[in-house]
Amino acid sequence: MIHKQIQLVRRAIEDVCACSDRDSSSVRVLAVSKTRSTAEIRLAHDSGIDNFGENYVQEAIQKIRELRDLPLTWHYIGGIQSNKTKDLARYFQWVHSVDRTKIASRLNDARADCRPNDPLNVCLQLNLEGEKQKSGISANEIEDLLQHTRQLSHLRLRGFMIVPRVHSNSLLVREGFRHAATLFREYRDIGGNYWDTLSMGMSNDFANAVAEGATIIRLGTVLFGPRGSVR
Ligand SMILES: *Cc1c(COP(=O)(O)O)cnc(C)c1O
């Protein structure tokens, strides 16, 4: 099942890239494995997926430990509580959801302690439509958080992550992706040498996200099937 789904997704990415004049190797598939078992993750890895995304720290740590025999890259994509920053710095290679200076500083300090020679890759999470129930910063908060984060030597600032507002009209979702892509280009100079990542697009909308320039798409349902218990 998952093998076939991965092939379908890769073909869809290639089609969109052909239409929008992009190289499909510039799009990385992040398999969102929250609620999935380590057996499912092993199957996904057998089908060529190396990058996995998790939202719940305790659940993730257990899986990361059990899967130590595989060369996987782990991405944290959930909301961040400051008492979890040590675990994030220790177990993950990426954190997509940095949204305040205090969290950035804590991740930096924790990474300095546990992996001083291996900076943690981070993205700043955008919330461009001001949705209260979601984390992320507005467009006019970007500059401060970016200037702060880029000076932290144990973090490697890679770009933006966005979860656009859910609209029944996919054109409006696409507009959200386009806005993020515009900001991503505008902030490239401040972002620095490692600024290369636009993390956007999920199962329902990844084609539009790729068309607008996503470099990481975060896919759960389309790869693994529906999640049984959504937490
Ligand atoms: C769960 C989740 C996804 C994956 O969602 P699907 O619709 O199952 O593809 C992507 N990004 C974030 C931030 C998530 O929480």
Ligand as a Chemical Component Dictionary entry (heavy atoms), coordinates in Angstrom:
data_LIG
# 
_chem_comp.id                   LIG 
_chem_comp.type                 NON-POLYMER 
_chem_comp.pdbx_formal_charge   0 
_chem_comp.three_letter_code    LIG 
# 
loop_
_chem_comp_atom.comp_id 
_chem_comp_atom.atom_id 
_chem_comp_atom.alt_atom_id 
_chem_comp_atom.type_symbol 
_chem_comp_atom.charge 
_chem_comp_atom.model_Cartn_x 
_chem_comp_atom.model_Cartn_y 
_chem_comp_atom.model_Cartn_z 
_chem_comp_atom.pdbx_ordinal 
LIG C1 C1 C 0 -0.471 16.100 10.510 1  
LIG C2 C2 C 0 0.304  17.137 9.827  2  
LIG C3 C3 C 0 0.635  17.026 8.459  3  
LIG C4 C4 C 0 0.169  15.887 7.574  4  
LIG O1 O1 O 0 -1.205 15.994 7.306  5  
LIG P1 P1 P 0 -1.926 15.068 6.214  6  
LIG O2 O2 O 0 -3.130 15.834 5.855  7  
LIG O3 O3 O 0 -2.215 13.761 6.874  8  
LIG O4 O4 O 0 -0.987 14.915 5.068  9  
LIG C5 C5 C 0 1.427  18.024 7.899  10 
LIG N1 N1 N 0 1.868  19.078 8.620  11 
LIG C6 C6 C 0 1.558  19.225 9.920  12 
LIG C7 C7 C 0 2.064  20.427 10.647 13 
LIG C8 C8 C 0 0.771  18.270 10.554 14 
LIG O5 O5 O 0 0.447  18.450 11.845 15 
# 
loop_
_chem_comp_bond.comp_id 
_chem_comp_bond.atom_id_1 
_chem_comp_bond.atom_id_2 
_chem_comp_bond.value_order 
_chem_comp_bond.pdbx_ordinal 
LIG C1 C2 SING 1  
LIG C2 C3 SING 2  
LIG C2 C8 DOUB 3  
LIG C3 C4 SING 4  
LIG C3 C5 DOUB 5  
LIG C4 O1 SING 6  
LIG O1 P1 SING 7  
LIG P1 O2 DOUB 8  
LIG P1 O3 SING 9  
LIG P1 O4 SING 10 
LIG C5 N1 SING 11 
LIG N1 C6 DOUB 12 
LIG C6 C7 SING 13 
LIG C6 C8 SING 14 
LIG C8 O5 SING 15 
# 
